[in-house]
Amino acid sequence: MIQTPSFSLPSPLQKLSTQLTQQHGINLYVKRDDLIHRDISGNKWRKISGYIPYIEQHQIKHVISFGGAFSNHIHALAHVCQQLDVQLHAYIRGEASSKNNATLSHCPKSHTHFEFLDRQTYKRRHDADFLAQIKAQFPNSLIIPEGGFGQCGLVGFKQLIEEVNKQIKCDYFFTPLGSGTTAAGLLENISPQQKVIATAAVKNGIYLIDEVKALLTDKKKMNAFELLTDYHFGGFAKVSPELLNFTLQIGQQNQLILDPIYTSKALFALFELIAANHFAAGSNIVFLHTGGLQGWQGMLERKIINQTYLDNLYNH
Ligand SMILES: Cc1ncc(COP(=O)(O)O)c(C=O)c1O
């Protein structure tokens, strides 16, 4: 059973008022899903919560999933599995030595088993025969695809939209996009006058349109969707000095810490869109803080940033 009292729901909406938003007459709000829970935050909670009824009803004992060595999804899922008292079998792309990294070493040891796969084998993570082989090892198990991708992953966004609609009248939801589940979950639950804009965290992300579409029950909802593919900053988990400066400035001026892989790039993109008059004056935009802050430790470990940068970000 999940201990929901430890979850801060509904998550607050923070108004982000900058010179840019004021100049363009935009009402920008950040849905602070990063504050939902220390370890199970952001869209991870929204996505994984949709799988919990199935796990409980079918008395699942083993959850199987996939992710990179610094995966936010695996990190959050491991903590959910601990709360549900089920075992997580996490298939990780990379070397066994990464089990000591900042992400995987913070997964509860009592409930997490790692299996490390080389890049070629990891590519088979969607193949039916490969998945059948894995599942055969664990009776009473559930496979949750990488990133929580799947129809169950959409369910939790109904609550998010209900929360927002009680908080303000929202015209646009703005979110980063990895697997496409979050964008699809928003699209599935928005009302006809609302729109969803997403920024791909990967290079050449145009294929993600099909991933989002595949998850939707009503494909016409794609008319309310816009995907931006030019804000990956060199590729997944790559950063530039410009992005790091932007993230630091947002953190210091607004008490808002973004993650380095998804939300910092998405907010950068949103600011460019506002500056380019993409939105009519008076528009209400809700930017989804999808969490992922644990990713900073991984950036530090890989020396992509240094401790001084993190100190400046967190202790201003
Ligand atoms: C912090 C963060 N933001 C955004 C995403 C992308 O979400 P999705 O995979 O649902 O597109 C992820 C991946 O789960 C994430 O960890």
PDBQT file of the ligand as one rigid body, heavy atoms in Angstrom, charges set to zero:
ROOT
HETATM    1  C1  LIG A 401      12.221  15.127 -15.327  1.00  0.00    +0.000 C 
HETATM    2  C2  LIG A 401      11.577  14.517 -16.521  1.00  0.00    +0.000 A 
HETATM    3  N1  LIG A 401      10.905  15.316 -17.344  1.00  0.00    +0.000 NA
HETATM    4  C3  LIG A 401      10.322  14.833 -18.457  1.00  0.00    +0.000 A 
HETATM    5  C4  LIG A 401      10.396  13.495 -18.789  1.00  0.00    +0.000 A 
HETATM    6  C5  LIG A 401       9.767  13.028 -20.047  1.00  0.00    +0.000 C 
HETATM    7  O1  LIG A 401       8.524  12.461 -19.797  1.00  0.00    +0.000 OA
HETATM    8  P1  LIG A 401       7.890  11.410 -20.796  1.00  0.00    +0.000 P 
HETATM    9  O2  LIG A 401       8.813  10.209 -20.823  1.00  0.00    +0.000 OA
HETATM   10  O3  LIG A 401       6.602  11.074 -20.170  1.00  0.00    +0.000 OA
HETATM   11  O4  LIG A 401       7.786  12.054 -22.118  1.00  0.00    +0.000 OA
HETATM   12  C6  LIG A 401      11.062  12.620 -17.926  1.00  0.00    +0.000 A 
HETATM   13  C7  LIG A 401      11.069  11.182 -18.174  1.00  0.00    +0.000 C 
HETATM   14  O5  LIG A 401      10.350  10.487 -17.470  1.00  0.00    +0.000 OA
HETATM   15  C8  LIG A 401      11.683  13.138 -16.777  1.00  0.00    +0.000 A 
HETATM   16  O6  LIG A 401      12.366  12.355 -15.923  1.00  0.00    +0.000 OA
ENDROOT
TORSDOF 0
